[in-house]
Amino acid sequence: MSVLATMRQAVASWRPTETIPNGVPDRAEPKRVLVVNDDQNVLDVAERLLIGDGHVPVLTGAPQSALQIARSLRPAAIFLDVLMPGFDGWDLLAALKSDPETSSIPVMMICMLGERRKALDAGADGVIAKPLDADRMRAAMARISSDQSSSK
């Protein structure tokens, strides 16, 4: 699937955030979400989806800077692409999980389904299959929020 087709699919799947059962919009504190991907089109789509759902996206196409960003901003979650030149997603995942300041931040790997087991074995908290779309991203954020609220 081309990048343009992926982008169109992600935007087409976007719907405004639902309201909670009593009809009042959810006013929870916005969560910072770090997205690391070397494809600007994917970053643009992720930004629109996260903003639309009330989150604060932090985007970078430079995986070598993502560890420092995660240390300083302490995002609620990190969405991390596997395939990037140089310091790839596997390297960054290992660095994030071995650093005491970032090891507890949930990391969702964006990869092909065949890499799911490898990602989980490497310490990822979950996997989002390519192409990135609104439903997958929302489901991942819901799992992260559920896990964080149950661990309090």
C-alpha positions as CSV (number, residue, x, y, z in Angstrom):
1,M,0.0,0.0,0.0
2,S,1.4,3.4,-0.9
3,V,2.0,6.1,1.7
4,L,-0.7,8.2,0.2
5,A,-3.2,5.3,0.3
6,T,-2.2,4.6,4.0
7,M,-2.7,8.3,4.8
8,R,-6.1,8.3,3.2
9,Q,-7.2,5.2,5.0
10,A,-6.1,6.5,8.4
11,V,-7.9,9.9,7.8
12,A,-11.0,8.1,6.5
13,S,-11.1,5.9,9.6
14,W,-10.9,8.9,12.0
15,R,-14.1,9.8,13.9
16,P,-14.4,12.3,16.8
17,T,-14.0,10.9,20.3
18,E,-17.1,9.4,21.7
19,T,-18.8,10.8,24.8
20,I,-19.0,9.0,28.1
21,P,-22.3,7.2,28.8
22,N,-24.0,10.2,30.5
23,G,-23.5,12.2,27.3
24,V,-20.9,14.6,28.8
25,P,-17.6,14.7,26.8
26,D,-14.7,13.1,28.6
27,R,-12.6,15.9,30.1
28,A,-9.7,13.8,31.3
29,E,-6.3,15.5,31.4
30,P,-4.7,15.2,27.9
31,K,-1.9,12.7,27.7
32,R,1.4,13.4,26.0
33,V,2.1,10.7,23.4
34,L,5.5,10.4,21.7
35,V,5.4,9.1,18.1
36,V,8.8,8.1,16.6
37,N,8.7,7.5,12.8
38,D,10.9,8.5,10.0
39,D,8.0,8.9,7.6
40,Q,6.6,12.4,7.8
41,N,3.2,11.3,6.4
42,V,2.8,8.8,9.2
43,L,3.7,11.5,11.8
44,D,1.1,13.9,10.2
45,V,-1.6,11.2,10.4
46,A,-0.7,10.3,14.0
47,E,-0.7,14.0,15.0
48,R,-4.2,14.5,13.6
49,L,-5.5,11.3,15.2
50,L,-4.0,12.1,18.6
51,I,-5.2,15.7,18.6
52,G,-8.6,14.7,17.5
53,D,-8.8,12.4,20.5
54,G,-7.6,15.0,23.0
55,H,-4.0,14.0,23.4
56,V,-0.9,16.0,23.0
57,P,1.3,14.5,20.3
58,V,5.1,14.8,20.5
59,L,6.5,13.8,17.1
60,T,10.0,13.0,16.0
61,G,11.5,11.5,12.9
62,A,14.9,11.2,14.6
63,P,15.0,8.0,16.7
64,Q,18.4,9.0,18.2
65,S,16.7,11.9,20.0
66,A,13.7,10.0,21.2
67,L,15.3,8.6,24.3
68,Q,16.1,12.1,25.6
69,I,12.6,13.4,24.6
70,A,11.1,10.5,26.6
71,R,13.3,11.2,29.6
72,S,12.4,14.9,29.7
73,L,8.7,14.7,28.8
74,R,7.7,11.4,30.4
75,P,4.9,10.7,27.9
76,A,2.0,8.5,28.8
77,A,2.9,6.2,25.8
78,I,5.3,5.9,22.9
79,F,4.4,4.7,19.4
80,L,7.6,3.4,17.8
81,D,8.2,2.4,14.2
82,V,10.5,-0.5,13.7
83,L,12.1,0.3,10.4
84,M,14.1,3.4,10.5
85,P,17.6,4.1,9.2
86,G,20.5,3.9,11.6
87,F,19.2,3.8,15.2
88,D,16.1,1.7,14.4
89,G,13.1,0.9,16.5
90,W,14.7,-2.3,18.0
91,D,17.7,-0.2,19.2
92,L,15.4,2.5,20.6
93,L,13.2,-0.1,22.4
94,A,16.2,-1.7,24.0
95,A,17.5,1.7,25.2
96,L,14.0,2.8,26.5
97,K,13.5,-0.4,28.4
98,S,17.0,-0.5,29.9
99,D,16.9,3.1,31.2
100,P,15.3,3.4,34.7
101,E,13.8,6.8,33.8
102,T,11.9,5.4,30.8
103,S,11.5,1.7,31.4
104,S,7.9,2.0,32.7
105,I,6.6,4.0,29.8
106,P,4.4,1.8,27.6
107,V,5.8,1.3,24.1
108,M,3.7,0.3,21.2
109,M,5.7,-1.0,18.3
110,I,4.4,-0.1,14.8
111,C,5.4,-3.1,12.7
112,M,4.3,-5.9,10.4
113,L,2.2,-8.7,12.1
114,G,5.0,-11.2,11.6
115,E,7.2,-9.1,14.0
116,R,4.7,-9.2,16.8
117,R,6.4,-11.9,18.9
118,K,9.8,-10.4,18.4
119,A,8.5,-7.0,19.6
120,L,6.8,-8.4,22.7
121,D,9.9,-10.5,23.5
122,A,12.0,-7.4,23.2
123,G,9.9,-5.6,25.8
124,A,7.2,-3.8,23.8
125,D,3.9,-3.4,25.7
126,G,2.0,-4.0,22.5
127,V,2.0,-4.0,18.7
128,I,0.1,-2.0,16.2
129,A,0.0,-3.5,12.7
130,K,0.8,-1.4,9.7
131,P,-0.8,0.6,8.3
132,L,-1.5,2.9,11.2
133,D,-5.2,3.8,11.5
134,A,-7.5,5.5,14.0
135,D,-9.1,2.3,15.3
136,R,-5.8,0.6,16.1
137,M,-4.3,3.7,17.7
138,R,-7.5,4.3,19.8
139,A,-7.5,0.6,20.9
140,A,-3.8,0.9,21.9
141,M,-4.5,4.1,23.9
142,A,-7.5,2.5,25.6
143,R,-5.3,-0.5,26.6
144,I,-2.6,1.8,28.0
145,S,-5.1,3.9,29.9
146,S,-6.7,0.8,31.3
147,D,-3.4,-0.7,32.4
148,Q,-2.3,2.6,34.0
149,S,-5.5,3.0,35.9
150,S,-5.5,-0.6,37.2
151,S,-1.9,-0.3,38.4
152,K,-2.7,2.8,40.6
